[in-house]
Amino acid sequence: MGAAGVCAAAVRLLAAPVLATAVLATAGVAEAANPFMAELDIIEYSGGKIQPAPDIALPALNGSTVSLPSLRGRPLLLVFWAST
């Protein structure tokens, strides 16, 4: 490996920690600048028994209905969105 290859490898090796530091620093600034973040309470998981979600059905974007029981056993990400 020539000098250029060594230099490129060093840049790649250092890029990840530098990028991670920049992202974390930016996240902290964004959190401090958002007044709504100050109003949120962080609730730690108490370690109690986890209960399954209730059997609910919600409308999908295509007009059909999606029920939670039909998705049981599959990875699922629920996003609740509200707007005014």
C-alpha positions as CSV (number, residue, x, y, z in Angstrom):
1,M,0.0,0.0,0.0
2,G,1.4,3.4,-1.0
3,A,1.4,6.6,0.9
4,A,-1.9,7.6,-0.6
5,G,-3.5,4.4,0.4
6,V,-2.2,4.7,4.0
7,C,-3.5,8.3,4.1
8,A,-6.9,7.2,2.8
9,A,-7.1,4.4,5.4
10,A,-6.2,6.7,8.2
11,V,-8.9,9.2,7.1
12,R,-11.5,6.3,7.0
13,L,-10.4,5.1,10.4
14,L,-10.8,8.6,12.0
15,A,-13.9,9.6,10.1
16,A,-16.3,7.4,12.1
17,P,-15.5,8.7,15.6
18,V,-15.4,12.3,14.3
19,L,-18.7,11.9,12.6
20,A,-20.3,10.2,15.7
21,T,-19.0,13.1,17.9
22,A,-20.5,15.7,15.5
23,V,-23.9,13.9,15.4
24,L,-24.1,13.6,19.2
25,A,-23.1,17.2,19.7
26,T,-25.6,18.4,17.2
27,A,-28.4,16.3,18.8
28,G,-27.6,17.9,22.2
29,V,-27.8,21.4,20.7
30,A,-31.1,20.6,18.9
31,E,-32.6,19.2,22.1
32,A,-31.6,22.3,24.0
33,A,-33.0,24.6,21.3
34,N,-36.4,22.8,21.3
35,P,-38.7,24.2,24.1
36,F,-40.9,21.1,23.9
37,M,-38.0,18.8,24.8
38,A,-37.7,20.6,28.2
39,E,-41.4,19.7,29.0
40,L,-40.9,16.0,28.4
41,D,-40.4,13.6,31.3
42,I,-38.1,10.6,30.8
43,I,-39.7,7.5,32.4
44,E,-37.4,4.6,33.0
45,Y,-38.7,1.1,32.5
46,S,-39.4,-0.3,36.0
47,G,-38.8,-3.9,35.1
48,G,-42.4,-5.0,35.6
49,K,-44.2,-7.6,33.5
50,I,-44.7,-6.4,29.9
51,Q,-48.3,-6.7,28.8
52,P,-49.2,-7.2,25.1
53,A,-50.9,-4.4,23.3
54,P,-54.7,-4.4,23.2
55,D,-56.4,-6.0,20.2
56,I,-57.2,-2.9,18.1
57,A,-57.8,-2.3,14.4
58,L,-56.9,1.0,12.7
59,P,-57.5,2.3,9.2
60,A,-54.5,1.9,6.8
61,L,-53.6,4.6,4.2
62,N,-55.0,2.5,1.4
63,G,-58.5,2.4,3.1
64,S,-58.2,-1.2,4.4
65,T,-58.2,-2.1,8.1
66,V,-55.1,-3.4,9.9
67,S,-55.5,-5.2,13.2
68,L,-52.7,-5.8,15.7
69,P,-53.5,-9.5,16.2
70,S,-52.9,-10.0,12.4
71,L,-49.3,-8.7,12.9
72,R,-48.5,-10.7,16.0
73,G,-45.0,-12.3,15.8
74,R,-43.8,-9.9,13.2
75,P,-41.6,-6.8,13.8
76,L,-43.8,-3.7,14.1
77,L,-43.1,0.0,14.5
78,L,-46.1,2.1,15.6
79,V,-45.9,5.8,14.8
80,F,-48.6,8.0,16.3
81,W,-48.8,11.3,14.6
82,A,-51.0,14.3,15.6
83,S,-51.3,17.6,14.0
84,T,-53.5,20.6,14.5
